[in-house]
Amino acid sequence: MEKNTKKIHPGSGRRNALTFNKGRQTDDQSINELKNLIPSDYFRQRDMLIECLHLIQDSHKCLKPKYLSALAELTNLPLTEIYETASFYAHFDIFKDDDVNPAEVTIRVCDSLTCEMYGCKSLQKDLTHSFKNDESIRVVRAPCMGRCHQAPVVEIGKRHLTKANLSKVKELISSNETKPIIPAYTDYQSYIKSGGYSLLKECLNKKKKPMDLIEEMEKSGLRGLGGAGFPTGKKWRFVRAESQPRLMAINGDEGEPGTFKDHHYLTRDPHRFLEGMLIAAWVVEATDVYIYMRDEYPDVIKFLKKEIKILEENNLNIKTRIHLRRGAGAYICGEESSMLESLEGKRGLPRHKPPFPSQVGLFGRPTLIHNIETVFWVREILEKGAVWFNSHGLNNRSGLRTFSVSGRIKNPGIKLAPAGITIRQLIDEYCGGMQDNHSFKAYLPGGASGGILPASMDNVPLDFDTLQEHGCFIGSAAIVVLSDQDKMGDIAKNLMFFFHDESCGQCTPCRNGTEKALKLMNQKSWDVELLKELSSAMMDASICGLGQAAPNPMLSVIKHFPNEVTN
């Protein structure tokens, strides 16, 4: 009988179906390109996925499907997982394979609160019009860049331009200077000459006892300065009590609008941060420490790589390996569990608690989590003592606080002041007063999520636990000063748009709540009762602090400025 040569559909289930390529399609050229671009050991580490995506984005200025498919092949990860991660972060641009290559230069215009107060919208409009016929340049909006005291801010390539205007941008474009400027910071040799790393060496040589350092930190009362305010010494004690191996993670994703203190300290004295970090890691016996640095700080990332290498050459990390990782533009990764997910190479989705990171953290291990400024204070406190730290303070508060101050004052910037100082004292004694022709109207005591208080409440001590009764909190101590020339409804809408834009989308109360709130706020007149009901649902049911705190500015405006809730 003649053999049947009829072609059989590959999905028919017949055993003699023809070979048919299924799933992701890869090409040898793309695979070879990635092999030449990315270190081979990255492909074997699940947590290096975001670093791989960064290298592709840096090289090609976008992520195309052919490279994502090749990356899935090389990492043996599902292509859907690659796409999920790549599309989650704002700094990754996904293009089609047949799309025209992206513009050679990207101009990002910050549209955070302070930048909007200083004309970012009109600047973006002018830039878009000016470069509309230049295919080598694209203009896009961007969230806070951590330079609020120098608003408005523009990023051209990897170069940040502060107090920007159209002529400054054009001048920088023509000069083709798009790499970050490395500041004149205190390098390793200068830090050593001033006594740096002496305390760390004493720890490594067993001249200090971990429990003694924990007790001193507890006496100091230092609390986490990233926003949550958990007592530092107590956190060390909790993590050290957990089973080994233990890890440490540093949250350098300073994304709260109005906050720039971490960038300030890192660009001046990075080794004070590194020493404090390594001391804390030694106390809890962390085998590895992961520094999660926001991608908006390319200057910091560049010189930290250099200085960490010098530390390793001098064997100052013999107890703890140091890993530096880049964020990719996601405010939610400032939340500790989201940061852990991102460090593991995943989308930055918040985890449910408990268990807490001190018990089940990075890679499932007990993890000590601190932000930049918290560990920056470790050497100072342990050398000078808890009594010295507590000798500062006003209005029955103790300690020192770093305030990031921006807005309508004459001298914005970083202000190191006693904890418990009032906004009036801060403006008059540290900021040179209000700008000419501006009258003090209101202020944000804790960044975008910390709420808004009117000028009449200028005597409230600025510290942990002093603002909650007024519906606010100090968070990372980001102060934005508003004047009579600012419309409170517009301020609240800017902040709600930020939360809507940055919501990770995991939970319905936050994802849909921020969207609905923004629509209601854009109506001619706010439906106050409906907004309050919506806020209650968001605050009660959202998984993490983003959704829980998003209504704060809006509710503050409704409470203190009821006559300004119309458009």
Protein Blocks (a to p, Z undefined) as FASTA:
>chain_A
ZZdfbdcdfklopakbccddehjdddfklmmmmmmmpcfklmmpmklmmmmmmmmmmmno
pacfklmmmmmmmnopafklmmmmmmmpmkbccddfklccddfbdcdddfbfklmmnopm
mmmmmmmmmmmmmmkbccdddddehiaklcccddehjaccehiafklmmmmmmnopabdc
ddddddfklmmmnopaklmmmmmnopacfklmmmmmmmnopacfklnopafklmmmmmmm
pccdddddddfbdfbghiaklmmmmmmmmmlmmmmmmmmmmmnopabdcddddfklmmlm
mmmmmmmmmmmmnopammbccdddddehiaklmpmklmmmmmnopacddddddddfklmc
ghhiacddddfklmmmmmmmmmnopklmmmgceehiacddddddedjdfbgcjddddehi
afklmmmmmnnpaaehiacfbdcfebjknopadfklmmbccdehklmmnopafklopacd
ddfkbcfklmmmmmmmmmmmmpgolamklmmmmmmmmmmmmpmbdcfklmmmmmmmmmmm
pmblmlmmmmmmmmmmmmmmmmlmcZZ
